[in-house]
Amino acid sequence: MSEKLSLCKQGDTVIMEKMHGSGAFKNRLREMGFIKGRKLDIVRYAPLHDPLEIKINDSCVSLRVEEADKIEVSIFDR
């Protein structure tokens, strides 16, 4: 069962399933490692819940909630 990345909780580990959107947005995220099957760790949300910090591979990436809404994941560990 998949859900939006933006709905995940701080501390969750998820698996990337699908990305919606097109063009530069998808290409930029793919270049950062957002590929189907990749493990993502939700590190933390900013105080106003936007943006969120995600650990992917050995890098930390900040995404706006509106961007995270376009990424579907499945919960790996909660």
N, C-alpha and C positions, 0 to 999 in steps of 0.2 A: 504494500500500500504506500503510495507516495503522497507527499505534501509539499507545500511551498517552503523554500529555505527560510523565508522571512517569518514563518510561524514556529520555527524551531527554537528551543530554549538554550540559554547559555549553558555550556558544558556538554551539549549533545554531540555525538559523533554520528555523521550521516554519510550516505553513499550517494554520489551524484547520479541522477537518473536521466533527466531530460532538461534541455534549455529552450525556452521560447524566445522569440525575437529574431532579428536578422542583422545582416551587414556588419558594421563596425562593432556593435555591441557583442555579438557572438564571437567574432574574431578576437577581440580584445580579451574576453574571458577564456577562450580556448588557449591563447598564448600564455595566460597566467596559470594554466593547468586545470581548468574546469572542464574535465572530460568524463564521459559516462564511465561509471565504475570507480571513480576516484574517491578516496575517503576525505571528508572535510570535517574539521573540528570547529564548533562554534565557541570562540574564545570569550567574547563579551559583546554586549550592546552598549552604546553610548548612553549617557544619563537620560536623554529624551527618546531612547529606543531607535535612534537613527544617527549614524550608520551602525553596522555590525562588523565585528572583526572575525575573520575566518582564517584558520591555519590550514594551508594546503601544501603538501610536501613539507619543505622546511621554511616556507614563507608565510607571512601574515598579510592578509589582504582585507581592506575595508570596502564594503559594498553598501550602497544606499539600500534602504528597504524596498524601494520601487524596483531596483535591479534584482534584489533577492526574490521578489515576487515572481520573476520570470524563470526561476530555477526550481525544478522538481527534484526532491531527494527522498530516500527511504531511510528510516531510522536504523542505525547500526547498533547503537548502544545508548540507553537512557537511564 
